[in-house]
Amino acid sequence: MKKMLLMFTLLLTLSFAETEFAEPKPSMEHPRKFVFPITKWNRDEINHILGSANNVIKFYGVDNTEVVIVAYSQGINALLKHRDNNIRKRVKSLMTYDVEFIACGNTMRTLKIDKKELLDGVEVVTAGIVELIERQLRGYIYIRP
């Protein structure tokens, strides 16, 4: 019985091990920087990406993170005013935590999307894929949940 109790305690302890931060530890001076792509108009996938962004902000703290979400191809639909109301609310909520939302200008030209169709606060760049590359070269971690 003692052995089973000891084994249970050990398993319980291991299942709640804390994440050890790499140096330098996350701070305002050394924020953790993440870039997420949205490439498809799939509500489940988009909600997963938005939830993942929210989770890293909650874990590290809003002052210790820089989060960027780049939408291109059919994923740009997540940043349109007239699309899904629930996704729009989640995007606006993340913007209050200084999450940057970026739309691909090439996609906008191809799909004939005008900037005024985008949610307020969305930035437009020439090419979303190039933005992902450049952010990674500037130290952002590419996350594809």
C-alpha positions as CSV (number, residue, x, y, z in Angstrom):
1,M,0.0,0.0,0.0
2,K,2.8,2.4,0.9
3,K,4.5,1.6,-2.4
4,M,1.3,2.5,-4.3
5,L,0.9,5.7,-2.4
6,L,4.5,6.7,-3.0
7,M,4.2,5.9,-6.8
8,F,0.9,7.9,-7.0
9,T,2.6,10.9,-5.2
10,L,5.6,10.7,-7.6
11,L,3.4,10.6,-10.7
12,L,1.3,13.5,-9.4
13,T,4.4,15.5,-8.7
14,L,5.9,14.8,-12.2
15,S,2.6,15.7,-13.9
16,F,2.7,19.2,-12.5
17,A,6.4,20.0,-13.1
18,E,7.0,23.7,-13.8
19,T,8.5,24.9,-17.0
20,E,12.1,26.1,-16.5
21,F,12.7,29.4,-18.4
22,A,15.7,29.7,-20.7
23,E,18.0,32.6,-20.2
24,P,17.4,35.5,-20.4
25,K,14.2,34.9,-18.6
26,P,11.1,36.6,-20.2
27,S,10.8,40.2,-19.2
28,M,9.9,43.6,-20.7
29,E,13.6,43.9,-21.8
30,H,13.7,40.3,-23.1
31,P,10.2,39.5,-24.3
32,R,9.3,36.1,-25.8
33,K,8.4,36.9,-29.5
34,F,6.0,34.7,-31.5
35,V,4.6,34.8,-35.0
36,F,1.6,32.7,-36.0
37,P,0.3,32.2,-39.5
38,I,-3.3,31.9,-40.5
39,T,-3.5,30.4,-44.0
40,K,-6.9,28.8,-44.2
41,W,-10.5,29.8,-43.7
42,N,-11.2,27.1,-41.2
43,R,-12.9,28.3,-38.1
44,D,-11.6,25.5,-35.8
45,E,-8.1,26.1,-37.0
46,I,-8.4,29.9,-36.6
47,N,-9.8,29.6,-33.1
48,H,-7.0,27.2,-32.2
49,I,-4.4,29.7,-33.4
50,L,-6.1,32.6,-31.5
51,G,-6.4,30.4,-28.4
52,S,-2.7,29.5,-28.6
53,A,-1.7,33.1,-28.9
54,N,-3.9,33.9,-25.9
55,N,-2.3,31.0,-23.9
56,V,1.3,32.2,-24.5
57,I,0.3,35.7,-23.4
58,K,-1.4,34.4,-20.2
59,F,1.6,32.1,-19.5
60,Y,4.4,34.7,-20.0
61,G,2.4,37.8,-19.2
62,V,1.3,40.6,-21.5
63,D,4.4,42.7,-20.8
64,N,6.8,39.8,-21.5
65,T,5.5,38.9,-25.0
66,E,5.3,40.2,-28.5
67,V,2.8,38.3,-30.6
68,V,2.2,38.7,-34.3
69,I,-0.4,36.9,-36.4
70,V,0.0,37.0,-40.2
71,A,-3.0,36.2,-42.4
72,Y,-2.6,35.3,-46.0
73,S,-4.3,33.1,-48.6
74,Q,-7.8,32.2,-47.5
75,G,-6.8,32.9,-43.9
76,I,-7.2,36.6,-44.6
77,N,-10.9,36.0,-44.1
78,A,-10.3,35.9,-40.4
79,L,-9.4,39.7,-40.5
80,L,-12.4,40.8,-42.5
81,K,-15.1,43.0,-40.9
82,H,-18.0,41.1,-42.5
83,R,-17.0,37.5,-41.7
84,D,-17.4,35.5,-38.5
85,N,-18.6,37.6,-35.6
86,N,-17.0,35.3,-32.9
87,I,-13.6,35.3,-34.6
88,R,-13.9,39.1,-35.0
89,K,-14.5,39.5,-31.2
90,R,-11.5,37.3,-30.4
91,V,-9.2,39.2,-32.8
92,K,-10.3,42.5,-31.3
93,S,-9.8,41.1,-27.8
94,L,-6.2,40.0,-28.6
95,M,-5.6,43.5,-30.1
96,T,-6.2,45.0,-26.6
97,Y,-3.2,42.9,-25.5
98,D,-1.1,44.5,-28.3
99,V,-1.2,41.4,-30.6
100,E,-0.3,42.6,-34.1
101,F,-2.5,41.4,-36.9
102,I,-1.0,41.6,-40.3
103,A,-2.7,41.0,-43.7
104,C,-0.9,40.1,-46.9
105,G,-1.2,42.7,-49.6
106,N,-0.6,40.2,-52.3
107,T,-3.6,38.1,-51.1
108,M,-5.7,41.2,-50.9
109,R,-4.9,42.1,-54.5
110,T,-5.6,38.5,-55.7
111,L,-8.9,38.3,-53.8
112,K,-9.8,41.9,-54.6
113,I,-10.1,42.9,-50.9
114,D,-10.0,46.6,-50.1
115,K,-8.2,47.8,-46.9
116,K,-11.5,49.2,-45.6
117,E,-12.9,45.6,-45.4
118,L,-10.2,44.7,-42.8
119,L,-10.8,45.1,-39.1
120,D,-9.6,48.4,-37.7
121,G,-6.0,48.0,-36.5
122,V,-4.9,45.4,-39.0
123,E,-1.6,46.3,-40.7
124,V,-1.1,45.4,-44.4
125,V,2.3,44.3,-45.7
126,T,3.4,43.5,-49.3
127,A,3.7,39.8,-48.8
128,G,2.6,37.8,-45.8
129,I,5.1,35.0,-46.3
130,V,8.0,37.4,-46.5
131,E,6.8,39.0,-43.2
132,L,7.0,35.6,-41.6
133,I,10.5,35.1,-42.8
134,E,11.7,38.5,-41.7
135,R,10.1,38.2,-38.3
136,Q,11.9,34.9,-37.8
137,L,15.2,36.5,-38.8
138,R,14.5,39.2,-36.1
139,G,14.1,36.5,-33.4
140,Y,10.4,35.7,-33.5
141,I,9.6,32.0,-33.0
142,Y,7.3,30.6,-35.7
143,I,4.4,28.7,-34.2
144,R,2.2,26.5,-36.2
145,P,-0.3,25.0,-33.8
